[in-house]
Amino acid sequence: MSFAQLTAMKAWMVAHRAGQPIEYHTCDAVLTLWLLGWMGAPAFIVLDAPWAVIGCVALFFTPSAYLRLRRSLHLKGRLRCDWLDAVRHPARA
């Protein structure tokens, strides 16, 4: 997932926060986990904790995994995901 796609997703969430508060908070949680991965990896490298570095590297992929999960659920008709178009075409968002 590119930075432009992350930005488009967050912009859509902020614009629709009142009508979709659970989506907004879920997006914040996903981005928080992603940021924890980026901030935690250098710290755990310095602290020589390889098990924690592996966990942080896994968190790097949280937004992409979330996007794939939501897209899959949307295509199966189990969950409506209005913000997928904004992520697909970030310049239009």
C-alpha positions as CSV (number, residue, x, y, z in Angstrom):
1,M,0.0,0.0,0.0
2,S,1.5,3.3,-1.0
3,F,1.6,6.4,1.1
4,A,-0.8,8.1,-1.3
5,Q,-3.3,5.3,-0.7
6,L,-2.8,5.6,3.1
7,T,-3.4,9.3,2.8
8,A,-6.5,8.8,0.7
9,M,-7.9,6.2,3.1
10,K,-7.4,8.5,6.1
11,A,-8.9,11.5,4.3
12,W,-12.0,9.5,3.4
13,M,-12.3,8.3,7.0
14,V,-12.0,11.8,8.4
15,A,-14.6,13.2,6.0
16,H,-17.0,10.4,6.9
17,R,-16.2,10.1,10.6
18,A,-19.7,11.2,11.8
19,G,-21.5,8.6,9.7
20,Q,-19.0,5.7,10.1
21,P,-17.3,6.0,13.5
22,I,-16.4,2.3,13.8
23,E,-14.6,2.5,10.4
24,Y,-12.8,5.6,11.5
25,H,-11.6,4.1,14.7
26,T,-10.6,0.9,13.0
27,C,-8.6,2.9,10.5
28,D,-6.8,4.7,13.4
29,A,-6.0,1.4,15.0
30,V,-4.5,0.0,11.8
31,L,-2.4,3.1,11.3
32,T,-1.3,3.1,14.9
33,L,-0.1,-0.5,14.6
34,W,1.7,0.4,11.4
35,L,3.4,3.3,13.2
36,L,4.3,1.1,16.2
37,G,6.1,-1.2,13.8
38,W,8.1,1.6,12.3
39,M,9.0,3.2,15.6
40,G,9.5,-0.1,17.5
41,A,11.9,-1.8,15.0
42,P,14.9,0.5,15.5
43,A,14.4,0.5,19.3
44,F,14.3,-3.3,19.5
45,I,17.3,-3.6,17.2
46,V,19.3,-1.4,19.6
47,L,17.9,-3.5,22.5
48,D,18.9,-6.7,20.8
49,A,15.5,-8.3,20.9
50,P,15.1,-10.2,17.6
51,W,11.7,-11.6,18.5
52,A,10.3,-8.1,18.9
53,V,11.9,-6.9,15.6
54,I,10.1,-9.7,13.8
55,G,6.9,-8.5,15.4
56,C,7.5,-5.0,14.3
57,V,8.4,-6.0,10.8
58,A,5.0,-7.9,10.7
59,L,3.3,-4.7,11.7
60,F,4.7,-2.9,8.6
61,F,2.2,-4.9,6.6
62,T,-0.9,-4.1,8.7
63,P,-2.4,-1.5,6.3
64,S,-2.0,-3.7,3.3
65,A,-3.4,-6.8,5.1
66,Y,-6.3,-4.7,6.3
67,L,-7.0,-3.4,2.8
68,R,-6.9,-7.0,1.3
69,L,-9.2,-8.2,4.0
70,R,-11.7,-5.4,3.5
71,R,-11.6,-5.8,-0.3
72,S,-12.2,-9.5,0.0
73,L,-15.1,-9.1,2.4
74,H,-16.6,-6.3,0.1
75,L,-16.3,-8.5,-3.0
76,K,-18.0,-11.4,-1.2
77,G,-20.9,-9.1,-0.2
78,R,-20.3,-9.6,3.6
79,L,-19.2,-6.0,4.4
80,R,-19.8,-2.8,2.5
81,C,-16.6,-0.8,2.1
82,D,-17.3,2.6,0.5
83,W,-13.7,3.9,0.9
84,L,-12.1,1.3,-1.4
85,D,-12.6,3.5,-4.5
86,A,-10.8,6.3,-2.7
87,V,-7.8,4.0,-2.1
88,R,-8.0,2.6,-5.6
89,H,-7.7,6.1,-7.1
90,P,-5.9,8.2,-4.5
91,A,-5.6,11.3,-6.8
92,R,-9.4,11.6,-6.9
93,A,-9.9,11.5,-3.2
